[in-house]
Amino acid sequence: MELLIKRIIAHFIDSVLVGIPSFVFNLIFSIFRVLLSILPFMGWLNQPFWRFQLTSTVFFVIYEIIALTVFKTTIGKSLMRLKVRTVDLPSSNFRLVLRSLFKALFTNMFFWVFSLISLLIILTQDAKSSLHDRLARTEVYNVD
């Protein structure tokens, strides 16, 4: 249970760290909204919710891919003394990228069912691996 709480806190920290530049980007982007609304296929970007959701997801994927492939941890995980590793092979950057893509998709507001399934897996089976960890064959562990 301690690992689950650490993972939740780490994800919250990482979300805030990604949310702030996303917000700033969207603020700047909204200045150019009038210019973009002229283009017919860019009209959906005028909706602030979609724009923030899209940029947050893209920023999160970039942030997590860079952090995991270089350091095997994110800032939030590092503060909680957690790291990510592949389960059965020597460290594979492809699996870490895959994990980041699955995690971004599953934590996206539109796919909240996957977040619930992931939480149930962690609570009932193993706190080291959630749904995105199982699909990418990775696990989160405590650094001692």
Secondary structure, 3 states (H helix, E strand, C coil): CHHHHHHHHHHHHHHHHHHHHHHHHHHHHHHCHHHHHCCHHHHHHHCHHHHHHHHHHHHHHHHHHHHHHHHCCCHHHHHCCEEEEECCCCCCHHHHHHHHHHHHHHCCHHHHHHHHHHHHHHHHCCCCCCHHHHHHCEEEEECC
